[in-house]
Amino acid sequence: MSLHPIFERPEQGIILGDGTRLSARIWRPEDSEENPVPAILEFLPYRKRDGTVARDALTHPYFARRGYACLRVDLRGNGDSEGLMEDEYTPQELADAVEVIAWIAAQPWCSGAVGMMGISWGGFNSLQVAALAPAPLKAVISLCSTVDRYSDDIHYKGGCLLNENLGWGATIWSFSSRPPDPALVGDKWRQMWLERLEGEPFLPALWLSHQRRDAYWRHGSVCEDYSAIKAAVLAVGGWGDAYKIDYATCCLEIRIWRDQASWHSHLM
């Protein structure tokens, strides 16, 4: 496979239907406006400007040199994106992802085919967005994620509360409440930061209010209806991973493409 010289855009605004501006970083082949390519989206709360900057600089250019446009987008209310994140995997988060996918598919450098990929959070929302079946989404790679948010995540196991419910709640609170970068968002950085400090919820309180597998946890649990997923899925996990049990179910019930060439063919 010949490698492409690539173009990088460190900051690209994506304006959603409600006026919220999400912040994206883009890598793509230099000639992609003349020769459009498939695109790959990674959609995370972990601050592309600093939180995942090291791994992003390795992963996304790798794919871009091999003929993909790659986008790393900060979730609403995180990093350099406007708005407020109210919980994990909310209907708002998934709707935002569908809008972002539509925006990507409409760009002159995109062939119209879009994939998603991610590990943990990005693996979760890749499957959840796939279950919404947006037309441009052709394939997802989901690493170390789960198909059942109640039985196979960090909140409860076998109905028992996990300590990580509190530990992770404090961690994501600290991630999401940090300020955006003034170099990217300009003078409004302080107002964005204050909105986060004043409005960011303490999520363990919400999670503790749902101690049984109710509608709250069924939302985003794609095991509720595997048939909703139309995209090709490459699910990656290991025997020692916390999410290994539901991957066995996932492999039985979702069409799994086990090698990169097969996944690649669904985007191309």
C-alpha positions in Angstrom: 0.0 0.0 0.0 1.5 3.4 -1.0 1.5 6.0 1.7 -0.1 9.4 1.2 1.3 12.8 2.2 -1.1 14.2 4.7 -2.7 17.5 5.6 -3.5 18.3 9.2 -6.1 20.9 10.5 -5.5 21.4 14.2 -8.8 23.1 14.8 -12.1 22.7 12.9 -15.4 23.9 14.2 -18.5 21.8 13.6 -21.7 23.7 14.2 -24.6 21.5 15.4 -28.3 22.2 14.7 -28.8 23.8 18.1 -25.9 26.2 17.5 -23.4 24.4 19.7 -19.8 24.4 18.3 -17.8 21.2 18.6 -14.1 21.2 18.2 -12.4 18.8 15.8 -8.8 17.9 14.7 -8.5 16.5 11.2 -5.9 14.5 9.4 -6.4 13.6 5.7 -4.5 12.8 2.5 -3.3 16.0 0.8 -5.2 15.2 -2.4 -8.4 14.2 -0.7 -10.4 17.2 -2.1 -9.6 16.0 -5.6 -9.8 12.3 -4.7 -12.3 11.9 -1.8 -11.7 9.2 0.8 -13.6 7.4 3.6 -13.5 9.0 7.0 -13.0 7.7 10.5 -14.4 9.5 13.6 -13.2 9.2 17.2 -15.7 11.0 19.5 -14.5 11.4 23.1 -14.6 13.6 26.2 -10.9 13.2 26.9 -9.6 16.5 25.6 -7.9 16.2 22.2 -5.7 19.2 23.0 -3.9 17.6 25.9 -5.7 14.4 27.2 -5.2 12.2 24.2 -2.8 14.3 22.2 0.0 11.7 22.3 -1.9 8.7 21.1 -3.9 10.9 18.6 -0.6 11.9 17.0 0.2 8.3 16.4 -3.1 6.7 15.5 -4.8 9.2 13.2 -1.8 10.1 11.0 -1.3 6.3 10.5 -4.7 5.9 9.0 -4.6 9.2 7.1 -1.4 8.1 5.3 -3.2 4.9 4.3 -6.1 6.7 2.6 -8.6 7.9 5.3 -9.7 11.2 6.6 -9.5 11.0 10.4 -11.3 13.2 12.9 -10.8 13.4 16.6 -13.8 15.4 18.0 -14.3 16.6 21.6 -17.7 15.7 23.0 -20.1 18.6 23.9 -18.9 20.2 27.1 -15.4 18.8 27.0 -12.0 20.1 25.9 -12.6 22.9 23.3 -16.2 22.0 22.5 -19.1 24.2 23.7 -22.1 23.1 25.8 -22.4 20.9 28.9 -22.0 17.1 29.2 -24.8 15.8 31.5 -23.9 12.1 31.6 -22.3 9.2 29.8 -23.8 8.2 26.4 -26.8 10.4 26.6 -29.3 10.7 23.8 -27.8 14.2 23.2 -24.2 12.7 22.8 -25.5 10.1 20.3 -27.5 12.7 18.4 -24.5 14.9 18.3 -22.4 12.0 16.8 -25.1 11.4 14.2 -24.9 15.1 13.2 -21.1 15.0 13.1 -21.2 11.9 10.9 -23.6 13.7 8.5 -21.3 16.8 8.5 -18.3 14.6 7.7 -20.1 12.7 4.9 -21.0 16.1 3.2 -17.4 17.4 3.1 -15.7 17.6 -0.3 -12.8 15.4 0.9 -15.0 12.6 2.1 -16.3 9.9 -0.2 -19.6 9.8 1.8 -18.6 6.6 3.8 -17.8 7.1 7.5 -16.5 4.8 10.2 -16.2 5.1 13.9 -13.5 3.7 16.2 -12.6 3.9 19.9 -11.4 2.2 23.0 -13.6 2.2 26.2 -15.8 5.3 25.9 -15.2 5.6 22.2 -15.9 1.8 21.8 -19.2 2.2 23.7 -20.5 5.1 21.7 -19.3 3.6 18.4 -21.6 0.6 19.0 -24.4 2.9 20.3 -24.3 5.2 17.3 -24.2 2.1 15.0 -27.5 1.0 16.6 -29.0 4.3 15.4 -28.0 3.3 11.9 -27.1 6.7 10.3 -26.8 6.1 6.6 -23.2 7.2 6.1 -21.9 5.0 8.9 -20.6 1.8 7.3 -18.3 0.2 9.9 -17.0 0.6 13.5 -14.0 -0.7 15.5 -14.9 -1.1 19.1 -12.1 -1.9 21.6 -12.6 -2.9 25.2 -16.2 -1.8 25.5 -19.5 -3.5 26.3 -23.0 -4.2 24.9 -24.7 -4.0 28.4 -24.2 -0.9 30.4 -25.6 -2.3 33.7 -24.2 -5.8 33.8 -20.8 -5.2 32.3 -19.4 -1.7 33.1 -17.8 0.0 36.0 -21.0 0.8 38.0 -22.5 -2.6 39.1 -21.6 -6.3 38.8 -24.3 -8.8 39.6 -26.3 -6.1 41.2 -23.5 -5.0 43.6 -22.2 -1.5 43.6 -18.5 -1.2 42.4 -16.1 1.2 44.0 -15.1 2.4 40.6 -18.6 3.9 40.3 -17.3 6.6 42.7 -13.7 6.7 41.5 -14.6 7.0 37.8 -17.3 9.6 38.7 -14.7 11.8 40.3 -12.3 11.3 37.4 -14.7 12.3 34.6 -15.9 15.2 36.8 -12.3 16.5 36.8 -11.9 15.9 33.1 -15.0 17.7 32.0 -14.8 20.7 34.4 -11.4 21.8 33.1 -11.2 24.9 30.9 -10.9 25.0 27.1 -7.7 26.3 25.5 -7.8 30.1 24.9 -5.6 29.6 21.9 -8.4 27.7 20.2 -11.6 29.2 21.6 -10.5 32.8 22.2 -11.8 35.2 24.8 -14.9 33.1 25.5 -12.8 30.4 27.3 -13.5 31.9 30.7 -17.3 31.9 30.3 -17.2 28.3 28.9 -15.1 27.3 32.0 -17.5 29.0 34.4 -20.5 27.2 32.8 -18.8 23.9 33.3 -17.8 24.6 36.9 -21.4 25.7 37.7 -23.3 23.2 35.7 -21.3 19.9 35.5 -23.2 17.3 37.5 -21.7 14.9 40.0 -22.6 11.7 38.1 -22.2 9.1 40.9 -25.3 10.6 42.5 -27.2 9.9 39.3 -25.8 6.4 38.9 -26.7 5.5 42.6 -30.3 6.4 41.9 -30.5 3.5 39.4 -29.4 0.5 41.3 -31.4 -2.0 39.2 -31.3 -2.6 35.4 -34.0 -0.2 34.5 -34.7 2.0 31.4 -31.7 4.2 32.3 -29.2 1.4 31.8 -31.1 -0.2 28.9 -30.5 3.0 27.0 -27.2 2.6 25.1 -27.1 -1.2 25.8 -27.0 -2.5 22.3 -27.7 -6.1 23.5 -31.4 -4.9 23.8 -31.6 -5.2 20.0 -28.5 -6.4 18.1 -30.4 -6.3 14.8 -30.4 -2.5 14.9 -26.7 -2.5 14.1 -26.3 -2.5 10.3 -22.7 -1.4 10.1 -19.8 -3.9 9.9 -18.3 -4.3 13.4 -14.8 -5.3 14.4 -14.9 -5.9 18.2 -11.6 -6.2 20.0 -11.1 -7.6 23.5 -9.0 -10.0 25.5 -9.7 -12.8 28.0 -8.4 -10.6 30.8 -10.5 -7.6 30.0 -13.3 -6.4 32.3 -15.7 -6.5 29.3 -14.9 -10.0 28.0 -18.2 -11.8 28.8 -20.4 -9.7 26.7 -18.0 -9.8 23.8 -18.7 -13.5 23.6 -22.4 -12.7 23.1 -21.5 -9.8 20.8 -19.5 -12.1 18.5 -22.4 -14.5 18.2 -25.1 -11.9 17.5 -23.4 -9.1 15.6 -21.7 -9.5 12.2 -18.0 -9.4 13.0 -15.3 -8.7 10.5 -12.2 -10.1 12.1 -9.5 -8.7 9.8 -8.7 -5.1 8.7 -9.1 -5.9 5.0 -12.7 -6.9 5.5 -13.5 -3.9 7.6 -11.7 -1.7 5.1 -13.8 -3.0 2.3 -17.0 -1.8 4.0 -15.7 1.7 4.1 -14.4 1.7 0.6 
